[in-house]
Amino acid sequence: MCDSGKTIPGNGWRGWMDLPAPRPCVPDGEWIDLTWPLSPSVPRIALFPPPRFSRIASIPDRPLNITEMQMVVHTGTHVDSPRHFFNDGPAFQDIPLARLMGPGVVWRIDKQPYGLIEPADLESMRPVLNSGDILALDTGAATKVATPDYDRHPSLSVAAAEWLVEQKVKLVAVDMPTPDIALDQRPAGFTGPIHRILLAAGVLIAEQVTNLGSLVGKRAEFMFCPLNIADCDGAPARVLARALRT
């Protein structure tokens, strides 16, 4: 674990894994938006307040419309940088663009509320995951927004997170609020082990993606476009994907 007593608090970043060059790929469909529109009702982890939008200039009283936004950067569809859990890890200005785009797979994994996704679940999925791939997990959470089950989402087990690092995945995207266990299941002293395992190894995390249904069981090309917020631990992102010919 990255948060052992021998580790300086805030340290533990291990650097970017060496990944193979992406294989040539041929698109097989239009780009699909995997992003929840930002609004006060955007899906979010219950820990955070909703975003706020205020019109500070409006036509016709002013010659233009201007909106001010206030929000937690981990709200709605967003990407976590390693800085989220590691002070010695990179923030967004230091993340290579190649880590935010490229080919990968979309898997559907059905679990009961609070269920754990284990290595055996991942190993049985198809298409096969290649080193350097992006993995998007559809657990059905996007269909449960505004219901109690959205906050009772499944999560990755520690063994599953370690398995993903072993596969040299470069980014894990989930439709859940978090790949860690749900808020109401967390014991005292909870430190976010899934985030720590993935981010320490340079595996980026995107949370609360949506519209994965038509891509399930396919290889896909992804583009994750988080705002380049200097020295920041997370950023809202526009996420796009399209199916690939196999």
N, C-alpha and C positions, 0 to 999 in steps of 0.2 A: 504493500500500500504506500502511496506517495505521502501520506500524512503521518508517518511514523514519528515517534518522539525524538528521533535522531535528525530529523529534517528541520531546517530553519523555517519558521512559519512564512508562508508566501513563496517559498522556493520549491523546486521540484521539476521544472521544465527540462525535458531531456533532448530537445532539438527535433528538427524535422526528420522523419524517416526517409531513407533513400527509396524512391519508387521507380518502377519501370516507366519508360516513355509510353504515352497512350497509344493504343493500337488504332490504325486507320478505321474510320467508321462512316457509314452512309446513312443519312437521315431517312426515316420512314414515316413522316407525318409532320404536322404543324407544331409549333411551339405551344405549350400549355402553361398557363400561369398557375403556379403552386402556392400563391401568396394570398393570405387573408387581407382584404382591404382594411386599411387603418381607419378606425372610427372609435368612438367611446365604447362600442360593444364588441370590439375585436376580441377573439379568444385570448386568454392569458392565464398564467398560473395565479391561483387565488391569493397568493402572497402580495401581489402588486396591484396598485390602484389603476383604474382605467385611464387611458390617455385623455388629455383635455385639448380641445381646439377652440380658439377664440378668434372671431373676426375683429381685427383691430382697425381695419379700413374697409369701407363698403361703397360701391356705386349705388345711388347717384350722389351721396353726400361727399364722396371723394372720387377722384378720377380713376381709381383702380381698387381691386379687392386684395386684401392682405390678411392671411391667417397665421396666427401664432399657435405653435404646438408644444405641449409639455407631456413627457411620457418617460417611463422606465425603458431603457434600451432593450430589455429582455421581454418586451411585450409583443404579442402577435407573432408573425413570421419573422424570425431573426436568426442571426448566427452568433455563436459564442466564440470569442477568441481565447487562446490559452491564458491571456491576462485575467480572464474571469476567475481562475483559481490559483494562478501563479504570477506573483509580482515579477519574477524573472523571465516570464514568457512573453512572446510577442503580442502587441496590440495590432489593430487593423492596418496601420500604415506599414507594418513589417510582414504582413502575410502575403506570400507570392500569389499572384493571380491564378497560377496553375493549380493551386490548392483549392480554388473555389469553382472550378469548372472541369468538365471532362465526362467521360463515359462512366456508366455504372449500371446498377440493377434496381428494380423496384420489387419488393417482396410484400405479400400480404400475410400477416401472422395474427390469428385470432386467439385471444386469451380472455378469460373471465376477468371481471374487475379485480384489480390489485394483482393480477397474475404476473408471473416471472417468465421472461423470455430467456431460454437457456441455450447453450451451444448446440444441443441436439435439434432444437427448433431451427436454428440458422443453417446447420449443416444439411438439413433436408430440403432447403429451399432451392428453387431453380428460377432463372438461369444461374449458373455457377458464378460465384464472386471471384473476380480476378484481382491480383495485387494491383494497387493503385486505383481501384474502382471507388466510386461514390456509391453508398448504399442508402436507399430511401425505404423506410418501413411504414407500411400502411396497416395500422391496427384497428381501423374503424373509428378512431377517436374523433375525427373531423365530423362524423355524423352525430356525435353525442354532445356537441357544443350546447351550452345552456341547459344541460341536464346534469343530475348528480353524478352520472357515470363518467362525465368528462374529467372530474376531479378524482375518480377512482380508477384511473388509467393503469394499464400494465406498465412494466418497466423491464429494463435489461438487468440480468443478474451480473454479479461481479465476474463470474466465469465467462459470460457472454461478451462482456466488454473486453476482457483479456483475449478472447478468441478473435474478436474483430481487430485488435492490435496485431495479433499474430498473422492475420490475413493481409496486413498492410493496407487496410482501407484508409483513404485519405479524408473522407468526410462521412459522417453519419447524420442523416436527416430523418426526423420522426414527426408524425402527426400529433403526438402527445404534447402536453405542456412541458415535459421533461423526460429524459430517459432514466432518471433516478426514480426511486419509489415515491409514491404520492405523499403530499404534505402530511396528511393525517395518519400516515403509517410510520413517520420518521421518529426514531428514538431520540432521547436527549443526547446532545453531542454529535448529531448527524453531520457529516462532513462532505456529502456528495461524492461517494466513491466512484460512481460511473463517470461523472464529469472528470474527476481526477485521473482515472486510468486513461481515458481517451485523450484528454487535452494534454496530459504530460507527455504523451507519445506523438503529439502533433496531429492527432485525428480531430479535425474540427467538428463541431456539433451545430446542426440547424434544428430548430424546434418549431412546432406548430405550422408545418407545411400542410397543404390541402390539395384536393383535386387529383390525387394519385390514382384513382380507380381505373382509368383507361390505360394506365401504364403498368399495372400489376402483372407480374410474370414476364416482363420484357426487359431487354437492355434499353437504356435510354442515355441521352446526352443531357447534361445539366449545366445551368449557369446560376450561381449564387452571387448576388450583387449587394452585399451589405454596404451601408454608408461607411465611408472611410473616416471614422471619427478618431481623431488622434488620441493615442494612449487609452483607448476605451476597451472595456471587457466584453461588450456585446454591441450589436447594431441591427436595427430593422433592415430587412433585406427583401428585394424583389427576387423571386426564385422562378426560374423557367426550366422546362424540360421538354424533350421530344423523343419519340420512339426511334430506335435504330434498327436498320435492316440486319438480320442475322443470317 
